[in-house]
Amino acid sequence: MAVFHVILSWTALFLLLLIFISFLGYCLYVKHIHRKYDHIPGPPRDNFLFGHSPTFLRLMKKDDIIHDKFLEWAETYGPVCRINVLHYVAIIVTCPEATKEILMSPKYPKDIFYSKIFNLFGQRFLGNGLITARDHEKWYKQRRIMDPAFSSLYLRGLTGTFNERAEKLMTTLTDVADNMTEGSMLHLMNSFTLDVIAKVAFGVDLDLQKDRLIFPEAIETCLKGMLYKARDIFYEYKLKNRPFIKKVREACRLLRTTGAKWINDRKTAMQNGDDVPKDILTQIIKSAGKEESMTKEDEELMLDNFVTFFIAGQETTANQLAFCIMELGRHPDILEKVKKEVDDVIGMKQEISDDDLGKLVYLSQVLKETLRMYSTAPGTSRDVLEDIVIDGIHIPGGVSCFFSSHATGRMEKFFKDPLTFDPDRFHPDAPKPYYCYFPFALGPRSCLGQNFAQMEAKVVMAKLLQRFDFPLVPGQTFDIVDTGTLRPKSGVVCSVRHRDQNK
């Protein structure tokens, strides 16, 4: 028995020694990484081992915007700014030439962060869809399948459906105005964009009472889970977070089971020769059928992209619309100017045509300026595997480069008086921003749905401006909240009133 205890003691001692040596070896490796990259400007690390992650955790606890910190660091340390977390190194890049070189080239893959949202706490989330796929060939095959569903010709045919869904929102706003009540524009726009993406993309009419509560809540839960997982490496190991992690898994399952049902129902209908909507889902299934081979993984990828489109097509556009309404409420001169354009182009028409949208030039400027100040999807990143020189600084390969459209959109060096809302920055005759404005990213990996989103936004804003006044309710904050995407914290509460067309 004594011998047994001696063996156990020696085994425990050996394991402790092994752990200590491993930890020491890891610390030496972290020190090596520091020496390799510490010539790059950047803020002092909070901690030798954890680097800047304590700063990120403090910001999250205070509900501050991490991209504001990126902006502060970029202005302090220059167009190349180093960040450390454990042995990982990331570079915040605000140099337009480097932004152009890296984002416009297919040779720089999405960074390792995107593998973290393959699943959320063990439940498949975005998988290997268009946003997350790191392998160029796998991404390109998916993009080839999806492209026809987002062509300009096809999208022009959706204008009628955009009008139809926007009219439903106008009916809701009429009730709000008739009852002389207040409305959260963020909530209303979330309902509208959810309605649009479900109908236009997937041919589904949602239950207005039930689904408009379930799906936005599931999307917000998943986005928060993504945010916490990305910024706190120990989040899922803390017992206090277990209830929320369970909610995230359930939300992921809801979105994916919904997608699987809608896809399978459509495939069955197409196989049976039934009439099916000429929507994005039908286009995707038809394009996929033209591929030489469709594996089980390809089927899973269709589901990944369903979740991607369902979230991206609803969340970011709703946030943009709410921010746009907020800024128009704060700038009556701009509001009057865009109202006049809508009156001149649309008049009293209910059906807005594709030609009408093309004539709403100032409204386009307003929407672009909204995305400059409030980039709802605030950044993207790429892995730089080989050595590169940015702004005269040698960057050894093996880092992630992060491009914050929120930061560059608010930098004085790119936009004079950047915190002033000025749609004339995007006047057709104004100089185009040089690789410092990219709310939909840039290059081959830019957002596939950007034209879809902007058509949708123009239709609903034109109808809103045509029919209603929407002064902001006093006393609310104009702060931003980061929930994975950026959204207005207050919800943009307005007193909705019918416009006096005889004025």
VOGU-3710 file (C-alpha; in Angstrom, 3 decimals, decimal comma):
1> mavfhvilsw> 0,000/0,000/0,000  2,860/2,370/0,886  4,469/1,633/-2,464  1,181/2,500/-4,193  1,063/5,881/-2,419  4,679/6,574/-3,398  3,878/5,802/-7,046  0,833/8,112/-6,934  2,913/10,878/-5,347  5,635/10,553/-7,977
11> talfllllif> 3,032/10,469/-10,772  1,373/13,635/-9,443  4,750/15,310/-9,085  5,686/14,310/-12,645  2,404/15,665/-14,013  2,873/18,977/-12,147  6,420/19,192/-13,482  5,163/18,456/-16,997  2,462/21,153/-16,699  5,023/23,649/-15,381
21> isflgyclyv> 7,478/22,897/-18,205  4,664/23,163/-20,782  3,532/26,474/-19,321  7,107/27,769/-19,259  7,567/26,654/-22,856  4,358/28,423/-23,868  5,473/31,620/-22,093  8,774/31,479/-23,981  6,830/31,074/-27,232  4,659/34,113/-26,370
31> khihrkydhi> 7,862/36,057/-25,638  9,201/35,007/-29,053  6,005/36,299/-30,697  6,359/39,592/-28,824  9,933/40,023/-30,078  8,860/39,177/-33,618  6,067/41,760/-33,796  6,812/44,400/-31,146  8,426/46,737/-33,686  4,873/47,384/-34,924
41> pgpprdnflf> 3,244/50,366/-33,124  0,459/49,561/-30,705  -0,919/50,228/-27,222  0,887/48,738/-24,188  -0,344/45,265/-23,336  -2,513/44,927/-20,238  -0,883/41,634/-19,447  2,142/39,659/-20,671  0,100/36,535/-21,404  -3,395/37,802/-22,192
51> ghsptflrlm> -2,221/40,882/-24,046  -5,069/43,313/-24,749  -7,933/40,928/-23,945  -8,527/42,516/-20,481  -9,249/45,800/-22,317  -11,773/44,048/-24,540  -13,471/42,434/-21,537  -13,711/45,798/-19,730  -15,287/47,364/-22,807  -17,819/44,541/-23,085
61> kkddiihdkf> -18,791/44,836/-19,406  -19,425/48,571/-19,836  -21,309/48,015/-23,135  -18,769/50,223/-24,885  -18,079/49,869/-28,603  -14,853/48,008/-29,258  -14,601/49,683/-32,676  -14,401/53,080/-30,954  -11,315/51,740/-29,192  -9,923/50,641/-32,573
71> lewaetygpv> -10,544/54,189/-33,824  -8,743/55,648/-30,796  -5,773/53,323/-31,267  -5,587/53,990/-35,020  -5,508/57,746/-34,421  -2,883/57,354/-31,675  -0,573/54,730/-33,188  -1,084/55,211/-36,906  -2,381/53,225/-39,897  -0,805/49,986/-38,640
81> crinvlhyva> -1,616/49,113/-35,029  -0,698/45,859/-33,256  -2,987/43,914/-30,898  -1,921/40,882/-28,810  -4,073/38,143/-27,286  -2,092/35,165/-25,957  0,165/34,111/-28,858  -2,136/35,634/-31,484  -1,270/38,907/-33,176  -3,716/41,053/-35,114
91> iivtcpeatk> -3,080/44,296/-36,951  -5,673/47,071/-37,206  -5,132/48,465/-40,702  -6,439/51,916/-41,683  -4,031/52,427/-44,593  -6,091/52,739/-47,836  -3,360/51,269/-50,045  -3,069/48,170/-47,842  -6,857/47,940/-47,592  -7,009/47,890/-51,374
101> eilmspkypk> -4,188/45,365/-51,773  -5,479/42,881/-49,189  -9,266/43,091/-49,551  -9,261/43,225/-53,348  -7,105/40,091/-53,674  -8,378/36,490/-53,348  -5,024/35,299/-51,995  -5,720/36,519/-48,450  -8,199/34,153/-46,716  -10,714/35,115/-44,047
111> difyskifnl> -8,927/34,986/-40,724  -9,116/32,279/-38,065  -11,870/34,196/-36,215  -14,390/32,958/-38,771  -13,736/29,341/-37,826  -14,988/30,294/-34,347  -18,485/30,883/-35,718  -18,568/27,591/-37,641  -20,478/26,554/-34,549  -21,570/28,285/-31,370
121> fgqrflgngl> -20,840/26,324/-28,207  -21,070/22,994/-30,055  -24,093/23,814/-32,236  -23,453/24,433/-35,948  -24,171/28,090/-36,721  -22,818/29,701/-39,923  -20,765/26,618/-40,745  -18,762/26,976/-43,949  -21,135/29,406/-45,652  -20,243/32,419/-47,779
131> itardhekwy> -19,176/34,573/-44,833  -17,128/31,964/-43,001  -15,549/29,759/-45,702  -11,773/30,219/-45,599  -10,826/27,911/-48,462  -11,071/29,939/-51,704  -12,236/27,050/-53,897  -15,037/26,084/-51,491  -16,087/29,708/-51,222  -15,974/30,227/-55,006
141> kqrrimdpaf> -18,221/27,224/-55,677  -20,828/28,618/-53,291  -20,579/32,118/-54,732  -21,052/30,712/-58,247  -24,240/28,972/-57,082  -25,569/32,103/-55,356  -24,645/34,798/-57,910  -27,629/34,396/-60,291  -30,044/34,964/-57,390  -28,524/38,415/-56,780
151> sslylrgltg> -27,986/39,630/-60,347  -29,199/43,157/-61,165  -31,701/41,787/-63,688  -33,216/39,403/-61,154  -33,316/41,994/-58,367  -35,171/44,469/-60,583  -37,929/41,899/-60,803  -38,282/41,987/-57,008  -39,261/45,661/-56,829  -42,965/44,737/-56,733
161> tfneraeklm> -42,442/42,449/-53,744  -40,420/45,131/-51,949  -43,367/47,490/-52,511  -45,901/44,943/-51,292  -44,028/44,249/-48,043  -43,331/47,952/-47,458  -47,070/48,618/-47,784  -47,677/46,234/-44,890  -45,320/48,318/-42,782  -47,119/51,508/-43,893
171> ttltdvadnm> -50,391/49,975/-42,656  -48,790/49,356/-39,254  -47,446/52,927/-39,175  -50,893/54,253/-40,112  -52,321/52,548/-37,015  -49,570/54,097/-34,893  -50,276/57,546/-36,370  -54,070/57,188/-36,049  -53,715/56,285/-32,385  -51,293/59,178/-31,796
181> tegsmlhlmn> -48,825/56,788/-30,171  -45,050/56,381/-30,262  -43,171/53,659/-32,061  -39,690/52,125/-31,881  -38,390/52,433/-35,415  -35,763/49,779/-34,771  -38,463/47,297/-33,762  -40,668/48,223/-36,726  -37,803/48,012/-39,204  -36,750/44,648/-37,765
191> sftldviakv> -40,267/43,366/-38,451  -40,204/44,785/-41,975  -36,805/43,388/-42,973  -37,678/39,996/-41,488  -40,898/40,028/-43,526  -38,954/40,936/-46,686  -36,190/38,352/-46,348  -38,713/35,603/-45,561  -40,947/36,463/-48,538  -38,479/37,708/-51,153
201> afgvdldlqk> -35,739/35,182/-50,464  -37,641/32,133/-49,235  -41,272/32,581/-50,344  -42,648/32,350/-46,821  -45,366/34,507/-45,258  -44,564/34,793/-41,586  -47,109/34,679/-38,797  -47,058/38,342/-37,841  -47,804/37,766/-34,169  -45,612/34,741/-33,520
211> drlifpeaie> -42,676/34,712/-35,932  -41,830/38,401/-35,611  -41,044/37,793/-31,978  -39,352/34,392/-32,239  -36,924/34,980/-35,114  -35,508/38,426/-34,204  -34,941/37,166/-30,666  -33,172/34,048/-31,972  -30,998/36,149/-34,296  -30,044/38,583/-31,525
221> tclkgmlyka> -29,214/35,691/-29,182  -26,957/34,047/-31,789  -25,175/37,319/-32,555  -24,540/37,975/-28,864  -23,251/34,430/-28,445  -20,916/34,971/-31,399  -19,664/38,211/-29,852  -19,007/36,725/-26,407  -17,276/33,652/-27,853  -15,003/35,766/-30,057
231> rdifyeyklk> -13,956/38,275/-27,384  -13,756/36,128/-24,253  -11,758/32,932/-24,775  -12,951/31,532/-21,439  -16,639/32,462/-21,810  -17,989/28,944/-22,313  -16,011/27,591/-19,359  -17,629/29,912/-16,786  -20,514/28,257/-14,929  -22,520/31,496/-14,677
241> nrpfikkvre> -22,771/31,609/-18,486  -24,356/28,155/-18,860  -28,009/29,384/-19,052  -27,176/31,841/-21,837  -25,088/29,269/-23,702  -28,109/26,943/-23,627  -30,255/29,750/-25,116  -27,691/30,284/-27,886  -27,699/26,591/-28,805  -31,504/26,546/-28,892
251> acrllrttga> -31,557/29,680/-31,084  -29,068/28,097/-33,525  -31,179/24,955/-33,709  -34,345/26,990/-34,354  -32,781/28,848/-37,293  -31,288/25,723/-38,839  -34,365/23,510/-38,430  -36,499/26,302/-39,916  -34,101/26,554/-42,856  -34,040/22,786/-43,392
261> kwindrktam> -37,848/22,659/-43,482  -38,177/25,556/-45,940  -35,474/24,144/-48,244  -36,898/20,611/-48,192  -40,464/21,858/-48,772  -39,290/23,832/-51,800  -37,257/20,934/-53,212  -40,270/18,614/-52,859  -42,533/21,119/-54,590  -40,046/21,513/-57,465
271> qngddvpkdi> -39,672/17,740/-57,850  -43,474/17,363/-57,945  -43,718/19,995/-60,680  -45,710/22,391/-58,497  -45,716/26,120/-59,115  -43,050/27,670/-56,929  -42,136/31,326/-56,334  -39,387/32,739/-58,533  -37,493/33,788/-55,447  -33,911/33,535/-54,261
281> ltqiiksagk> -34,386/30,070/-52,745  -35,655/28,670/-56,059  -32,758/30,293/-57,891  -30,258/28,800/-55,453  -31,719/25,274/-55,740  -31,758/25,504/-59,539  -28,167/26,768/-59,691  -27,022/24,065/-57,260  -28,681/21,444/-59,474  -26,453/22,512/-62,381
291> eesmtkedee> -23,316/21,605/-60,455  -21,609/18,375/-61,520  -21,893/16,941/-58,025  -23,753/17,903/-54,861  -22,484/16,131/-51,763  -24,070/15,924/-48,308  -21,662/18,667/-47,269  -22,979/20,838/-50,149  -26,492/20,301/-48,782  -25,265/21,384/-45,354
301> lmldnfvtff> -23,677/24,437/-46,975  -27,061/25,440/-48,399  -28,340/25,438/-44,846  -25,309/27,449/-43,691  -26,132/30,051/-46,319  -29,803/30,071/-45,378  -28,808/31,100/-41,838  -26,302/33,621/-43,243  -28,873/35,291/-45,523  -31,612/35,146/-42,926
311> iagqettanq> -29,466/37,021/-40,401  -27,595/39,376/-42,736  -30,719/40,180/-44,743  -32,699/41,122/-41,673  -30,439/42,503/-38,983  -28,040/44,876/-40,725  -30,620/46,548/-43,003  -33,003/47,113/-40,082  -30,188/48,774/-38,135  -29,251/50,969/-41,102
321> lafcimelgr> -32,861/52,115/-41,531  -33,214/52,911/-37,825  -29,949/54,907/-37,807  -31,082/56,759/-40,955  -34,369/57,766/-39,317  -32,469/58,832/-36,190  -30,153/61,125/-38,156  -32,985/62,613/-40,235  -34,783/63,368/-36,975  -31,695/65,231/-35,763
331> hpdilekvkk> -31,212/67,195/-39,017  -34,450/68,879/-40,149  -32,733/70,618/-43,090  -31,590/67,286/-44,545  -35,007/65,783/-43,816  -36,778/68,532/-45,763  -34,403/68,164/-48,697  -34,893/64,409/-48,984  -38,674/64,786/-48,533  -38,752/67,235/-51,437
341> evddvigmkq> -36,879/64,792/-53,649  -39,310/62,001/-52,755  -42,290/64,287/-53,447  -40,829/65,308/-56,829  -39,988/61,762/-57,918  -42,752/59,675/-56,317  -45,564/62,138/-55,735  -48,615/60,261/-54,473  -47,811/56,951/-56,227  -48,054/53,799/-54,142
351> eisdddlgkl> -45,976/51,624/-56,472  -42,334/52,708/-56,650  -40,634/51,514/-59,834  -37,026/50,615/-60,468  -36,717/53,812/-62,543  -38,008/55,834/-59,576  -35,328/54,318/-57,352  -32,655/55,430/-59,795  -33,909/59,031/-59,585  -33,775/59,147/-55,769
361> vylsqvlket> -30,183/60,357/-55,822  -30,202/62,380/-52,593  -31,904/59,534/-50,700  -29,043/57,289/-51,865  -26,596/59,844/-50,471  -28,435/59,862/-47,136  -28,311/56,063/-46,912  -24,601/55,992/-47,817  -23,784/58,644/-45,237  -25,735/56,623/-42,660
371> lrmystapgt> -23,465/53,640/-43,346  -20,365/55,828/-43,105  -21,258/56,959/-39,591  -22,965/53,725/-38,561  -21,374/50,783/-40,319  -23,810/48,171/-39,051  -21,440/45,325/-39,991  -18,441/47,225/-38,659  -15,450/45,371/-40,048  -13,825/42,416/-41,744
381> srdvledivi> -10,472/40,654/-41,504  -7,999/38,611/-43,503  -5,066/36,323/-42,709  -1,732/37,552/-44,049  0,392/34,420/-44,291  3,486/35,910/-45,940  5,600/38,947/-45,062  4,178/42,258/-46,221  5,091/45,946/-45,919  2,305/48,332/-44,889
391> dgihipggvs> 2,945/52,055/-44,719  6,685/51,383/-44,569  6,394/48,883/-41,681  7,519/45,308/-42,200  4,814/42,868/-41,086  6,026/39,262/-40,681  3,607/36,687/-42,083  1,218/34,840/-39,786  -0,981/37,715/-38,592  -4,606/38,708/-39,013
401> cffsshatgr> -5,303/42,134/-40,484  -8,503/43,752/-39,260  -10,232/46,455/-41,300  -12,749/48,519/-39,327  -15,142/50,430/-41,573  -16,502/52,018/-38,394  -13,056/53,421/-37,565  -12,091/54,619/-41,051  -15,531/56,156/-41,565  -14,978/58,344/-38,497
411> mekffkdplt> -11,378/59,431/-39,121  -10,664/63,110/-39,779  -7,897/62,213/-42,266  -10,486/60,640/-44,561  -13,659/62,630/-43,828  -13,684/66,265/-42,739  -15,730/66,752/-39,535  -16,439/63,003/-39,447  -19,075/63,201/-36,703  -21,159/65,608/-38,791
421> fdpdrfhpda> -23,905/63,906/-40,803  -23,415/65,269/-44,324  -24,926/63,357/-47,285  -23,182/65,708/-49,742  -20,001/63,701/-49,129  -21,597/61,198/-51,517  -22,815/63,678/-54,129  -22,261/62,179/-57,624  -19,684/64,907/-58,352  -17,840/64,568/-55,025
431> pkpyycyfpf> -14,521/62,684/-54,977  -15,039/59,001/-54,207  -13,615/57,827/-50,850  -10,377/55,968/-51,541  -10,592/52,571/-49,824  -11,718/54,021/-46,498  -15,473/53,451/-46,975  -16,461/49,788/-47,179  -19,677/49,039/-45,237  -20,179/45,921/-47,399
441> algprsclgq> -16,451/45,016/-47,466  -14,526/45,106/-50,754  -13,275/42,825/-53,474  -14,332/39,262/-54,269  -15,525/38,644/-50,698  -17,730/41,747/-50,562  -21,351/41,316/-49,447  -23,367/39,453/-52,073  -26,613/41,039/-50,885  -25,598/44,708/-50,899
451> nfaqmeakvv> -27,738/45,669/-53,916  -30,662/43,735/-52,445  -30,276/45,588/-49,144  -30,035/49,048/-50,689  -33,043/48,530/-52,988  -35,045/47,408/-49,965  -33,868/50,387/-47,897  -34,706/52,919/-50,626  -38,219/51,552/-51,174  -39,195/51,646/-47,505
461> makllqrfdf> -37,554/55,027/-46,794  -39,236/56,578/-49,831  -42,656/55,374/-48,678  -41,999/56,498/-45,098  -40,909/59,986/-46,207  -43,818/60,218/-48,633  -46,507/59,633/-46,001  -45,317/60,305/-42,467  -43,571/62,717/-40,170  -41,549/61,000/-37,456
471> plvpgqtfdi> -40,077/63,452/-34,918  -37,839/61,843/-32,321  -39,243/61,522/-28,816  -37,150/63,810/-26,549  -34,843/62,415/-23,881  -33,596/59,293/-25,640  -29,940/58,489/-26,131  -28,186/58,444/-29,496  -25,652/55,874/-28,296  -24,721/52,728/-30,201
481> vdtgtlrpks> -24,829/49,204/-28,815  -22,659/46,361/-30,107  -24,552/43,083/-30,392  -22,324/41,596/-33,075  -23,764/44,202/-35,405  -24,076/47,872/-34,392  -27,561/49,138/-33,582  -29,103/52,247/-31,978  -29,300/51,722/-28,236  -32,528/53,663/-27,725
491> gvvcsvrhrd> -34,450/51,867/-30,467  -35,139/55,257/-32,144  -38,522/56,070/-30,603  -40,583/58,433/-32,769  -43,976/60,114/-32,659  -45,380/58,912/-35,976  -47,822/61,366/-37,615  -49,463/61,586/-41,030  -47,901/64,146/-43,342  -50,046/67,100/-44,348
501> qnk> -49,813/66,773/-48,099  -51,429/70,188/-48,615  -48,613/72,114/-46,961
//
